[in-house]
Amino acid sequence: MITHPYQHIPSRRRLALFLPLLVLTLALTAILQAVDAPLKTTAVPQGIVSFELVGTTAAASRILASWAAAREHAAFSLGLDFLYMPSYALTIGLACAWLAEALRRRARWLGALGVILAWGQIVAALLDATENVALTTMLFDAVADPWPVVAFGCATVKFLLIGAGLLYALAGGLIWVIARPRGRVEV
């Protein structure tokens, strides 16, 4: 079997690691949503996500112009995202790896997919960091090529990896709950 980045964590300790990571990730998600609220305008309905996926210098310039009074929120959001990256990557990645071990007994391909997605969350966080460098450059320096395209490419792949990891964790968790032998609680 392919190894995952959480191989060294004994299975009996994973829940003790996972729960605080989940709480931290959910708390940071809520904080980022609150910080993002002033960035959501009629011109920028998705807030910072619109900026991440803008793709062109003209559209990025329009977004930044609409944030004239809220640019500090965008800066704070980008800074806080550097704490969020390891939090979500570890939470989702650990869930994928944990379930991969449980599900590989049912189907090897399910286990292999979970391991790939566990590694994918690390890739997602690295792409997120690259995207944030591009966004920060446009926020504080100048909106110029290639930054909107870099941010768009990184954000697109990041969202796909995170979405796939979340979907695997949710579906895998349901499969595990439904198919596990009764009376056995271990994962």
Long-range contacts (C-beta under 8 A, 24 or more apart in sequence): 1-104, 1-108, 1-111, 1-112, 1-115, 2-112, 2-115, 2-116, 3-115, 4-93, 4-96, 4-97, 4-100, 4-114, 4-115, 4-118, 4-119, 5-93, 5-97, 5-118, 5-119, 5-122, 6-93, 6-94, 6-97, 6-98, 6-118, 7-97, 9-94, 11-98, 11-101, 11-186, 11-187, 14-94, 14-98, 14-187, 15-187, 17-94, 18-91, 18-94, 18-95, 18-98, 21-87, 21-90, 21-91, 21-94, 22-91, 24-87, 24-91, 25-84, 25-87, 25-88, 25-91, 28-80, 28-83, 28-84, 28-87, 28-88, 29-84, 31-80, 32-77, 32-80, 32-81, 32-84, 35-73, 35-76, 35-77, 35-80, 36-73, 36-77, 38-69, 38-70, 38-73, 39-67, 39-70, 39-73, 39-74, 39-77, 41-66, 41-67, 48-74, 48-77, 48-78, 49-155, 51-135, 51-151, 52-131, 52-135, 52-151, 52-152, 52-155, 53-151, 53-152, 53-155, 53-156, 54-148, 54-151, 54-152, 55-148, 55-149, 55-151, 55-152, 56-148, 57-143, 57-144, 57-145, 57-147, 57-148, 59-148, 60-138, 60-143, 60-147, 60-148, 61-143, 64-138, 64-139, 64-143, 71-139, 74-135, 74-139, 75-136, 75-139, 75-140, 78-132, 78-135, 78-136, 78-139, 81-128, 81-132, 82-129, 82-132, 85-125, 85-128, 85-129, 86-125, 88-121, 88-124, 88-125, 88-162, 89-121, 89-122, 89-124, 89-125, 90-121, 92-117, 92-121, 92-162, 92-165, 92-166, 92-169, 93-117, 93-118, 93-119, 93-120, 93-121, 93-122, 93-165, 94-118, 95-165, 95-169, 95-172, 95-173, 96-120, 96-121, 96-165, 96-168, 96-169, 96-172, 98-187, 99-168, 99-169, 99-172, 99-173, 99-176, 99-187, 100-172, 101-187, 102-172, 102-176, 102-180, 102-187, 103-172, 103-175, 103-176, 106-175, 106-179, 110-172, 110-175, 113-168, 114-168, 114-172, 117-161, 117-164, 117-165, 117-168, 118-165, 120-161, 120-164, 120-165, 121-161, 121-162, 121-165, 123-157, 123-161, 124-157, 124-158, 124-161, 124-162, 124-165, 127-154, 127-155, 127-157, 127-158, 127-161, 128-154, 128-155, 128-158, 130-154, 131-155, 131-158
